[in-house]
Amino acid sequence: MSTPQAAFRPSYDTCSVVTALCPVKATTLGYFPNQGANIFVALGFGIAAIVTLVFGVWKRTWGYSIAIAAGCILELAGYIGRAQLSTNPWNGSAFKTQIVAIILGPTLICIGLYLTLRHIVLALDPSLSRIPPRAYPLIFVPADVSCLVIQAIGGGIAAAAGRDKIDLLQNGNRTIIAGIVLQVVVLGGFGALSAEYLLRVRRTLTGPNPPGNKDAVALWADRRFKTFLYAMTGAYAGLAIRCVYRIAEMAGGWGNHIMQDEPSFVVLESFAVLIASGLLAAFPPGIFFPHMSHSLAIKNSRRTADTGRAPATAGTATHGQQTEGDSSSANEKPANEKPEAV
């Protein structure tokens, strides 16, 4: 006849604090998260969210800034949850919060990247793009939202399952992996199209017979614009590294040796996404790529109303004059893009 102690199985339903019967090794993470590291990362995401929102309101890069700030706020919530786990790894609500928030945050941040390529193509040379500029957000934003929905469903299932409902937990795990794999595919496609387009632009604008679009040539040579491109590239690399790590981490199931290794999580998840968010916040398009600023579209509209003449487009503007209104969203139209009939 078994004793109650022998039949006891530690889980988030049966344990509330670490004890001899509920050791930290029995938790999904298997360790006390480093409180200082998690507070530092949480503060970093909080600062990134505030800076992004400030520049977004000031320069009116609405969609771009809202997506990135929302992702940073989710990350902030997730790392607050991990900081709470540092004092009590059996805190079930904190565990569920960090699962869902840290999984979903980077997906929203990716939307900010996807919204930039359309404006870069319009500002440089749309004829060199494989697809129409407006197709970029129409393809990649819905695809990224699909990743978000799939991961949210998986995270919700896994959070509800705990560790005692094994089948439900594994289903949640597989759903999360499917969402992250799809996100890697979407990121890969975006990166391939971006790299191919920028290489074609470089060959065209720096070749022996550059086109007559002097504004595009000047923009390509502009130091601020190149800094913006480098920041986007660094952010892209950080998010891609995080996604690949997450696939490896989740593939072994909940509580596997990768998931229970805090240093790899801190480097390949926490700091990879924090660096990406920091780059996006520190080099906002409103300053380094003003073509995305919606305020410029308003200025151009007022100038048209006052003079009766249309503002210069990317092909005729002088260097330093901004020509495109931003939308930072899939549905708003830049100033030099023909409006659709309503």
C-alpha positions as CSV (number, residue, x, y, z in Angstrom):
1,M,0.0,0.0,0.0
2,S,1.6,3.3,-1.1
3,T,1.9,6.2,1.2
4,P,0.6,9.7,0.4
5,Q,4.1,10.9,0.2
6,A,5.1,8.3,-2.4
7,A,2.1,9.2,-4.5
8,F,2.7,12.9,-4.4
9,R,3.8,14.5,-7.7
10,P,5.0,18.1,-7.6
11,S,3.2,20.4,-10.1
12,Y,2.0,24.0,-10.3
13,D,-1.4,22.7,-8.9
14,T,0.1,20.9,-5.9
15,C,3.0,23.2,-5.1
16,S,3.1,26.9,-4.1
17,V,6.6,27.3,-2.7
18,V,9.9,25.4,-2.9
19,T,10.0,22.7,-0.2
20,A,11.6,19.2,0.1
21,L,8.5,17.8,-1.6
22,C,8.5,20.6,-4.2
23,P,12.1,21.1,-5.2
24,V,13.1,23.7,-7.7
25,K,14.3,21.0,-10.1
26,A,10.7,19.8,-10.5
27,T,9.7,23.1,-12.0
28,T,9.6,23.6,-15.8
29,L,12.6,25.9,-15.7
30,G,14.4,23.8,-13.1
31,Y,16.2,26.8,-11.5
32,F,15.7,30.1,-9.7
33,P,15.9,32.8,-12.5
34,N,18.5,35.4,-11.9
35,Q,16.6,38.3,-10.4
36,G,19.1,41.0,-11.3
37,A,19.4,39.9,-14.9
38,N,15.6,39.8,-15.4
39,I,15.1,43.2,-13.8
40,F,17.8,44.6,-16.0
41,V,16.2,43.2,-19.1
42,A,12.7,44.3,-18.0
43,L,14.0,47.9,-17.5
44,G,15.6,47.7,-20.9
45,F,12.4,46.8,-22.6
46,G,10.5,49.4,-20.7
47,I,12.9,52.1,-21.8
48,A,12.8,50.9,-25.4
49,A,9.0,51.0,-25.3
50,I,8.9,54.6,-24.0
51,V,11.6,55.8,-26.4
52,T,9.8,54.2,-29.4
53,L,6.5,55.7,-28.4
54,V,8.0,59.2,-27.9
55,F,9.6,59.2,-31.3
56,G,6.5,57.6,-32.8
57,V,4.2,60.4,-31.5
58,W,6.7,63.1,-32.3
59,K,7.5,61.9,-35.9
60,R,4.1,60.3,-36.5
61,T,5.4,56.9,-37.4
62,W,2.3,55.3,-36.0
63,G,2.1,51.7,-37.1
64,Y,5.8,51.1,-36.8
65,S,6.1,52.5,-33.4
66,I,2.9,50.9,-32.0
67,A,4.0,47.4,-33.1
68,I,7.5,47.7,-31.6
69,A,6.3,49.4,-28.4
70,A,3.6,46.7,-27.9
71,G,6.2,44.0,-28.4
72,C,8.4,45.6,-25.8
73,I,5.6,46.0,-23.3
74,L,4.8,42.3,-23.7
75,E,8.5,41.5,-23.1
76,L,8.5,43.8,-20.0
77,A,5.5,41.9,-18.6
78,G,7.3,38.6,-19.3
79,Y,10.5,39.5,-17.5
80,I,8.6,40.9,-14.6
81,G,7.1,37.5,-14.4
82,R,10.6,35.9,-14.5
83,A,11.8,38.3,-11.8
84,Q,8.9,37.1,-9.6
85,L,9.9,33.5,-10.3
86,S,13.4,34.3,-9.0
87,T,11.9,34.4,-5.5
88,N,9.3,31.6,-6.0
89,P,9.7,29.3,-9.0
90,W,6.4,27.7,-8.2
91,N,4.5,31.0,-8.8
92,G,2.0,29.6,-11.3
93,S,0.6,33.0,-12.5
94,A,4.1,34.4,-13.0
95,F,5.1,31.3,-14.9
96,K,2.1,31.5,-17.3
97,T,2.7,35.3,-17.8
98,Q,6.3,34.8,-18.8
99,I,5.5,31.9,-21.2
100,V,2.9,33.8,-23.1
101,A,4.5,37.3,-23.1
102,I,8.0,36.3,-24.0
103,I,6.8,34.1,-26.8
104,L,4.6,36.7,-28.3
105,G,6.6,39.9,-27.9
106,P,9.2,39.3,-30.7
107,T,6.4,38.5,-33.1
108,L,5.0,42.0,-32.7
109,I,8.5,43.6,-32.9
110,C,8.9,41.8,-36.3
111,I,6.0,43.7,-37.7
112,G,8.0,46.9,-37.3
113,L,10.6,45.5,-39.6
114,Y,8.1,44.4,-42.1
115,L,6.6,47.9,-42.4
116,T,9.9,49.5,-43.4
117,L,10.7,47.7,-46.6
118,R,7.8,49.2,-48.5
119,H,9.0,52.8,-47.8
120,I,12.6,51.9,-48.6
121,V,11.6,50.6,-52.0
122,L,9.4,53.7,-52.7
123,A,12.2,56.0,-51.7
124,L,14.9,54.4,-53.7
125,D,13.6,52.7,-56.9
126,P,10.4,50.8,-57.0
127,S,11.2,49.4,-60.5
128,L,14.0,47.3,-59.0
129,S,11.6,45.5,-56.6
130,R,10.4,42.0,-57.5
131,I,7.0,42.8,-56.2
132,P,5.0,46.1,-55.9
133,P,6.0,48.1,-52.8
134,R,2.5,48.0,-51.3
135,A,2.6,44.2,-51.4
136,Y,5.3,43.9,-48.8
137,P,3.2,44.8,-45.7
138,L,0.2,43.0,-47.3
139,I,2.2,39.8,-47.4
140,F,4.4,39.9,-44.4
141,V,2.2,41.6,-41.8
142,P,-0.7,39.1,-42.1
143,A,1.8,36.2,-42.2
144,D,3.4,37.5,-39.0
145,V,0.0,37.9,-37.3
146,S,-0.7,34.3,-38.2
147,C,2.5,33.3,-36.4
148,L,1.3,35.4,-33.4
149,V,-2.1,33.7,-33.3
150,I,-0.6,30.2,-33.6
151,Q,1.9,30.8,-30.8
152,A,-0.7,32.5,-28.7
153,I,-2.9,29.4,-29.0
154,G,0.0,27.1,-28.2
155,G,1.1,29.3,-25.2
156,G,-2.4,29.3,-23.8
157,I,-2.7,25.6,-24.1
158,A,0.7,25.0,-22.5
159,A,0.0,27.5,-19.7
160,A,-3.3,25.8,-18.9
161,A,-1.9,22.3,-19.0
162,G,0.9,22.8,-16.3
163,R,3.1,19.7,-16.1
164,D,0.6,17.1,-15.0
165,K,-1.6,17.1,-18.2
166,I,1.1,15.7,-20.4
167,D,-0.9,15.2,-23.7
168,L,-2.3,18.7,-23.5
169,L,1.1,20.1,-22.7
170,Q,2.7,18.4,-25.7
171,N,0.0,19.7,-28.0
172,G,0.6,23.2,-26.7
173,N,4.4,22.7,-27.3
174,R,3.9,21.5,-30.8
175,T,1.6,24.4,-31.6
176,I,4.2,26.9,-30.3
177,I,6.9,25.2,-32.4
178,A,4.7,25.4,-35.5
179,G,4.2,29.1,-35.0
180,I,7.9,29.8,-34.4
181,V,8.9,27.7,-37.5
182,L,6.4,29.7,-39.6
183,Q,7.9,32.8,-38.2
184,V,11.4,31.7,-39.2
185,V,10.1,31.0,-42.7
186,V,8.5,34.5,-42.9
187,L,11.6,36.1,-41.5
188,G,13.7,34.2,-44.0
189,G,11.5,35.3,-47.0
190,F,11.6,38.9,-45.8
191,G,15.4,38.8,-45.4
192,A,15.9,37.3,-48.8
193,L,13.7,39.8,-50.6
194,S,15.3,42.7,-48.7
195,A,18.9,41.6,-49.3
196,E,18.2,41.0,-53.0
197,Y,16.5,44.3,-53.5
198,L,19.3,46.3,-51.7
199,L,22.0,44.5,-53.7
200,R,20.2,45.5,-56.9
201,V,19.9,49.1,-55.7
202,R,23.6,49.2,-54.8
203,R,24.7,47.9,-58.2
204,T,22.4,50.3,-59.9
205,L,23.1,53.5,-57.9
206,T,26.8,53.0,-57.6
207,G,27.5,51.6,-61.1
208,P,29.2,53.4,-63.9
209,N,25.9,54.7,-65.3
210,P,23.7,55.7,-62.3
211,P,20.1,56.6,-63.1
212,G,18.9,60.2,-63.3
213,N,17.1,60.0,-60.0
214,K,19.5,62.1,-58.1
215,D,17.4,62.1,-55.0
216,A,17.6,58.3,-54.8
217,V,21.4,58.5,-55.3
218,A,21.7,61.1,-52.5
219,L,19.5,59.0,-50.2
220,W,21.6,55.9,-50.8
221,A,24.8,57.9,-49.9
222,D,23.2,59.5,-46.9
223,R,24.9,58.5,-43.6
224,R,21.8,58.6,-41.6
225,F,19.9,56.3,-44.0
226,K,22.8,53.8,-44.0
227,T,22.8,53.9,-40.2
228,F,19.1,53.1,-40.3
229,L,19.8,50.1,-42.6
230,Y,22.5,48.8,-40.3
231,A,20.2,49.1,-37.3
232,M,17.5,47.2,-39.1
233,T,20.0,44.5,-40.1
234,G,21.2,44.1,-36.6
235,A,17.6,43.9,-35.3
236,Y,16.7,41.3,-37.9
237,A,19.7,39.2,-37.0
238,G,18.8,39.3,-33.3
239,L,15.2,38.3,-33.9
240,A,16.3,35.5,-36.3
241,I,18.8,34.1,-33.7
242,R,16.0,34.2,-31.1
243,C,13.6,32.2,-33.3
244,V,16.1,29.5,-34.2
245,Y,17.0,29.2,-30.5
246,R,13.3,28.9,-29.5
247,I,12.8,26.0,-32.0
248,A,15.7,24.1,-30.5
249,E,14.5,24.9,-27.0
250,M,11.0,23.8,-27.5
251,A,11.8,20.8,-29.6
252,G,12.9,18.8,-26.6
253,G,9.6,19.4,-24.7
254,W,8.9,21.3,-21.5
255,G,11.6,20.9,-18.9
256,N,14.3,19.7,-21.3
257,H,18.0,20.4,-20.7
258,I,18.1,23.4,-23.1
259,M,15.0,25.0,-21.4
260,Q,16.6,24.5,-18.0
261,D,19.9,26.2,-19.0
262,E,19.6,29.8,-18.0
263,P,22.8,31.2,-19.6
264,S,21.7,30.2,-23.1
265,F,18.2,31.6,-22.5
266,V,19.7,35.0,-21.3
267,V,22.0,35.3,-24.3
268,L,20.0,33.8,-27.2
269,E,16.5,35.0,-26.1
270,S,16.7,37.9,-23.6
271,F,19.7,39.8,-24.9
272,A,19.0,38.9,-28.6
273,V,15.6,40.5,-28.5
274,L,16.6,43.3,-26.2
275,I,19.4,44.3,-28.5
276,A,17.0,44.2,-31.5
277,S,14.5,46.4,-29.6
278,G,17.3,48.7,-28.5
279,L,18.5,49.2,-32.1
280,L,14.9,49.9,-33.3
281,A,14.4,52.4,-30.5
282,A,17.8,54.1,-30.8
283,F,17.6,54.6,-34.5
284,P,14.0,55.6,-35.2
285,P,12.9,56.1,-38.8
286,G,11.5,59.5,-37.9
287,I,15.1,60.7,-37.5
288,F,17.2,58.4,-39.6
289,F,14.7,57.7,-42.4
290,P,12.1,60.6,-42.4
291,H,10.4,59.2,-45.5
292,M,8.3,57.1,-43.1
293,S,7.1,60.1,-41.2
294,H,3.4,60.7,-41.5
295,S,3.9,64.4,-40.6
296,L,5.7,64.9,-44.0
297,A,2.6,63.7,-45.8
298,I,0.6,66.3,-43.9
299,K,3.1,69.1,-44.8
300,N,3.0,68.0,-48.5
301,S,-0.8,68.1,-48.4
302,R,-0.9,71.6,-47.0
303,R,1.7,72.8,-49.5
304,T,-0.5,71.4,-52.3
305,A,-3.5,73.1,-50.9
306,D,-1.7,76.5,-50.5
307,T,0.1,76.5,-53.9
308,G,-2.2,74.3,-56.1
309,R,0.9,72.3,-57.0
310,A,1.8,68.8,-56.1
311,P,4.9,68.3,-53.9
312,A,8.0,66.8,-55.4
313,T,8.2,63.1,-55.6
314,A,11.1,60.8,-54.9
315,G,12.2,61.2,-58.5
316,T,12.3,65.0,-58.5
317,A,13.0,66.2,-55.0
318,T,16.2,67.8,-54.1
319,H,18.5,66.2,-51.5
320,G,17.2,66.7,-48.0
321,Q,13.6,67.3,-49.1
322,Q,11.4,64.5,-47.9
323,T,8.8,63.3,-50.4
324,E,6.9,60.4,-49.0
325,G,4.3,60.4,-46.2
326,D,4.6,57.5,-43.9
327,S,2.0,55.3,-42.9
328,S,3.9,52.7,-41.1
329,S,0.9,50.5,-41.7
330,A,-0.4,48.4,-44.5
331,N,-3.4,50.6,-45.3
332,E,-2.0,54.2,-45.2
333,K,-0.6,55.6,-48.4
334,P,2.7,57.5,-48.8
335,A,2.5,60.9,-50.5
336,N,4.2,59.8,-53.8
337,E,2.0,56.7,-54.1
338,K,-1.2,57.1,-56.2
339,P,-4.3,56.9,-54.0
340,E,-6.8,54.2,-54.7
341,A,-10.3,55.0,-55.6
342,V,-12.6,54.8,-52.6
